Amino acid sequence: MIQLKDIVKTDRIIRTSPDEVLSRAISKMRTSHDAVFVFDDKNNFLGVINPYYCLIKSSYPGNSKVRHCLYHTPKIRIDYSVGKVAGLFIESKIHYLPVFNKNDEFLGIISARHLLKFYLGSSLFTVPVSDVLKMKNKGLITIYEDDTIKTAIETFRKTKVSKLVILNKDLKLKGVLSYYDLISYLVSPRSSAHRGEREGNHVSFLHLKVKKFAKTYILTLKPNDLTSKALELILDKKIGSVIIVDDEKHPIGIITTKDFLRILWKTANGSKAQAFNKDFNQNSRQVLGGFFKGLNFITSYLSMASRGAKRRSDLSMNEIA
């Protein structure tokens, strides 16, 4: 059985002081779910800085002091179960959390990615991707490649997701946009950014098209592929998600690190991965967003996904032009 003491990380922790400016602290991160750990001059842990809480849920300017932007994460105790830790990763939306002993002394951190590495090859992840899609509370959140950054930010805030799937006018996959992709712009000092306005011949950041910022190198799988393939990709390629597509490249779902954490959490709480269908919300069969309203083919796509193909599809790693 995996114990936290065996996977706690004590070195190479991203640290900063409460007097650092937010833009410099944010620049130390690489993904939407990263965290910078804040300590005072006596090495007391104060909290973390995270892109979602600083820039999406709140809108701190880049010249803010870190002490004013702190997020107080759940404290993981060294004797917590793996299932409980997985639940705290999900609840906090942060994939790096602090670990403490019974005396409330900081021991190190634990990462979701490092935890999941211990479950590579586990029978927990031998279910088809389509089964995992059925347990998700939200459908696929999408926007068009010609939508503005303002629309993207509003969608991030409304849906509380970390990634948006980008479509072209034919509703085919064109890329993925995470709020981390917008960090360097979102942390600009308000006094100089003039966000939302037009300055001469220059269109402000908020009026730029989503396609200028979206990542076009996307890893994809088919509904009948096993979730173990998705986990291998996420860990091997150091990414946060895999897009699930049908035979015509229409995106029908997304598998993220959070989905694997949910499997660990549910298993620890007495649920089996194969029983996830019991928690299926019928609304999650529909792709969210105004783009797909009234399009009858969505139902047939998802129905096809749930039936599965007779033959497993090969993994595709495509750069979407």
SULWO-V357472 format. One record per residue. N is the residue number from 0. RES is the residue in one letter. PHI is phi in whole degrees, 0 to 359 (999 if undefined). Layout:
# SULWO-V357472
N_RES_PHI / N_RES_PHI
This chain:
# SULWO-V357472
0_M_999 / 1_I_287 / 2_Q_243 / 3_L_299 / 4_K_300 / 5_D_274 / 6_I_233 / 7_V_289 / 8_K_265 / 9_T_246 / 10_D_237 / 11_R_55 / 12_I_277 / 13_I_286 / 14_R_241 / 15_T_203 / 16_S_258 / 17_P_293 / 18_D_267 / 19_E_290 / 20_V_276 / 21_L_301 / 22_S_301 / 23_R_288 / 24_A_295 / 25_I_298 / 26_S_295 / 27_K_278 / 28_M_266 / 29_R_238 / 30_T_221 / 31_S_297 / 32_H_259 / 33_D_292 / 34_A_214 / 35_V_257 / 36_F_268 / 37_V_255 / 38_F_232 / 39_D_276 / 40_D_289 / 41_K_257 / 42_N_67 / 43_N_274 / 44_F_287 / 45_L_252 / 46_G_155 / 47_V_229 / 48_I_248 / 49_N_218 / 50_P_305 / 51_Y_298 / 52_Y_286 / 53_C_272 / 54_L_242 / 55_I_255 / 56_K_293 / 57_S_243 / 58_S_226 / 59_Y_286 / 60_P_289 / 61_G_297 / 62_N_270 / 63_S_292 / 64_K_285 / 65_V_305 / 66_R_301 / 67_H_269 / 68_C_242 / 69_L_296 / 70_Y_246 / 71_H_266 / 72_T_286 / 73_P_299 / 74_K_264 / 75_I_273 / 76_R_268 / 77_I_298 / 78_D_262 / 79_Y_293 / 80_S_282 / 81_V_300 / 82_G_298 / 83_K_293 / 84_V_296 / 85_A_301 / 86_G_296 / 87_L_288 / 88_F_300 / 89_I_295 / 90_E_298 / 91_S_275 / 92_K_67 / 93_I_243 / 94_H_258 / 95_Y_224 / 96_L_233 / 97_P_282 / 98_V_243 / 99_F_230 / 100_N_271 / 101_K_292 / 102_N_266 / 103_D_66 / 104_E_265 / 105_F_291 / 106_L_255 / 107_G_157 / 108_I_228 / 109_I_230 / 110_S_247 / 111_A_298 / 112_R_297 / 113_H_295 / 114_L_298 / 115_L_293 / 116_K_302 / 117_F_287 / 118_Y_250 / 119_L_299 / 120_G_85 / 121_S_290 / 122_S_293 / 123_L_299 / 124_F_249 / 125_T_261 / 126_V_272 / 127_P_295 / 128_V_305 / 129_S_301 / 130_D_293 / 131_V_291 / 132_L_300 / 133_K_291 / 134_M_273 / 135_K_288 / 136_N_283 / 137_K_241 / 138_G_284 / 139_L_289 / 140_I_264 / 141_T_231 / 142_I_218 / 143_Y_278 / 144_E_295 / 145_D_264 / 146_D_291 / 147_T_271 / 148_I_299 / 149_K_302 / 150_T_297 / 151_A_298 / 152_I_296 / 153_E_298 / 154_T_291 / 155_F_304 / 156_R_292 / 157_K_287 / 158_T_266 / 159_K_63 / 160_V_264 / 161_S_259 / 162_K_222 / 163_L_243 / 164_V_271 / 165_I_261 / 166_L_242 / 167_N_267 / 168_K_294 / 169_D_268 / 170_L_65 / 171_K_258 / 172_L_295 / 173_K_238 / 174_G_167 / 175_V_225 / 176_L_239 / 177_S_251 / 178_Y_291 / 179_Y_296 / 180_D_296 / 181_L_255 / 182_I_304 / 183_S_299 / 184_Y_270 / 185_L_290 / 186_V_268 / 187_S_298 / 188_P_303 / 189_R_298 / 190_S_293 / 191_S_240 / 192_A_281 / 193_H_51 / 194_R_295 / 195_G_90 / 196_E_242 / 197_R_256 / 198_E_240 / 199_G_62 / 200_N_268 / 201_H_263 / 202_V_276 / 203_S_296 / 204_F_307 / 205_L_295 / 206_H_264 / 207_L_287 / 208_K_280 / 209_V_303 / 210_K_297 / 211_K_285 / 212_F_241 / 213_A_290 / 214_K_278 / 215_T_255 / 216_Y_271 / 217_I_233 / 218_L_267 / 219_T_232 / 220_L_223 / 221_K_260 / 222_P_302 / 223_N_272 / 224_D_293 / 225_L_281 / 226_T_296 / 227_S_299 / 228_K_295 / 229_A_297 / 230_L_295 / 231_E_300 / 232_L_296 / 233_I_299 / 234_L_282 / 235_D_291 / 236_K_268 / 237_K_56 / 238_I_242 / 239_G_253 / 240_S_199 / 241_V_230 / 242_I_271 / 243_I_260 / 244_V_235 / 245_D_270 / 246_D_293 / 247_E_255 / 248_K_71 / 249_H_279 / 250_P_288 / 251_I_239 / 252_G_181 / 253_I_216 / 254_I_250 / 255_T_237 / 256_T_306 / 257_K_302 / 258_D_295 / 259_F_289 / 260_L_297 / 261_R_295 / 262_I_298 / 263_L_299 / 264_W_295 / 265_K_294 / 266_T_297 / 267_A_294 / 268_N_261 / 269_G_95 / 270_S_262 / 271_K_258 / 272_A_303 / 273_Q_288 / 274_A_260 / 275_F_297 / 276_N_299 / 277_K_296 / 278_D_264 / 279_F_290 / 280_N_268 / 281_Q_301 / 282_N_295 / 283_S_284 / 284_R_285 / 285_Q_259 / 286_V_285 / 287_L_283 / 288_G_105 / 289_G_295 / 290_F_301 / 291_F_255 / 292_K_297 / 293_G_80 / 294_L_266 / 295_N_291 / 296_F_290 / 297_I_298 / 298_T_300 / 299_S_291 / 300_Y_298 / 301_L_287 / 302_S_296 / 303_M_298 / 304_A_296 / 305_S_289 / 306_R_289 / 307_G_81 / 308_A_272 / 309_K_288 / 310_R_235 / 311_R_294 / 312_S_275 / 313_D_290 / 314_L_295 / 315_S_239 / 316_M_237 / 317_N_246 / 318_E_266 / 319_I_280 / 320_A_289
